């Protein structure tokens, strides 16, 4: 949709929502542009026509029913063409008012249901309230008082909330009419007074005329004819002032009937003839029939049977006309509603087809995304497997290198130191001077200490008991050796693990403990350290902690800590390091038992 169409749509929507509050100019003939205009496919152009025809229909509503109906149907036709729901509501609102004035309550109920459905869907509470008012009028006509009262109350509540005082006053007048028909006259009078006060506050002569006419009719029912004539006279004056032909016609019919009941036959005939004249101009068969009925009775009471018979024949003719028009109206409205539903079905099918096309596209696109994601996942899995293989090969290489270094230390450097120590034993200390003896003793002590250190280092790199007796024995031996250093107290706590683990797991766990304890000795400044090894339901837990100074910069990992993490990863474990300055370091590892075979 172009920017122009969007702008026009916004203007139209604003005009629609604001309602038609002003009175349109009276028109005596159809405008020329209506006959010549052929609505095109352009939505903006047709919505302008819809609003123009709506204003014409509203202006004729109380002046010429036939013209009002003519324009209302074209509003509906154009709205159906574009499936413009707001335009349909405008048409339904006009048609509902017409059918209410004409007494076609069955059609009115159908229109009210349609209006209510659309207005709720579009969240237009003002028109929902109008639909409820029309529905209440239909229920009231068929003496379904409870249903009528519920709808009246709901409509009044919505109008009150929206500040729609004119509509609220009109609904109060309708509610008063309902109480009047139920013969609850005090209630009726109370609501008439409320309605009249609001119309007076709004300076609405049309509204006051309607209330006065209804009050006059109630006075006729109560046989208060003088009061009725007063009300009818005031209503006639106001209807003429605002050029409400329907209001004047309706009041004249009631006034003619009032004079007939009082046997003021000449006045009844005078009012009836005026009503008959106006009814033909207004094109209301029902109002014409009421005027003819009163005239027939008045002439019969005046003992003028031929004139009465003439009017009576017209009554019979009009009754047939009323029935034919009623059937025609019902057929027309049902046909319009059927066309509307048919068009809705076609549009919905078109939407469904478009959604299917979009859905097919999305499914294809989703399949491509899934395939691409699967490719990435398999590729990532392959990379992770290769990384794991590289990591495992690295660890395996480190293990082999550790064994080689341990063998080299033990067989070569250890052997050399042992030979050197043996040669020192072969030197005769008696031939040495006292100074030379001191040097000899120092050298002999240093060579022995170096030999023991080499043997210990060789043993720790690949202890024989790890392969022969298992992890627990090797860790106990390691902790015992560490405790030979009197600066740090090492403790080893064991829970579970009654059976040996996989040789790879045992070697990795031993290497991790060895690496972490060496770090503690070299860097922590601790006085106490703990190694906790525990078997859980699904994991093996290893915790190495100390009470030292903690790591100075946890973000900078040394080679030793990286080796620890690599070893934990190689056996699919998890590691968590807690470091607090002056409170030491705690390294927690969880190794899944399903990897321990």
Secondary structure, DSSP 8 states (H G I E B T S, - for coil): --HHHHHHHHHHHHHHHH---S-----SS--HHHHH----S-HHHHHHHHHHHHHHHHHHTTT-HHHHHHHHHHHHHHHHHHT-HHHHHHHHHHHHHHHHHHT-HHHHHHHHHHHHHHHHHTT-HHHHHHHHHHHHHHHHHTT-HHHHHHHHHHHHHHHHHHT-HHHHHHHHHHHHHHHHHTT-HHHHHHHHHHHHHHHHHTT-HHHHHHHHHHHHHHHHHTT-HHHHHHHHHHHHHHHHHTT-HHHHHHHHHHHHHHHHHTT-HHHHHHHHHHHHHHHHHHT-HHHHHHHHHHHHHHHHHTT-HHHHHHHHHHHHHHHHHHHHHHHHHHHHHHHHHHHHHHHHHHHHHHHHHHHHHHHHHHHHHHHHHHHHHHHHHHHHHHHHHHHHHHHHHHHHHHHHHHHHHHHHIIIIIHHHHHHHHHHHHHS-GGGS-HHHHHHHHHHHHHHHHHHHHHHHHHHHHT-HHHHHT-HHHHHHHHHHHHTTSTTSEEEEEEES--S---HHHHHHHHHHHHHHHHHIIIII--SEEEEEEEE-SSEEEEEEEE-S---S-TTS--HHHHHHHHHHHHTT-EEEEEEETTTEEEEEEEEEGGG--
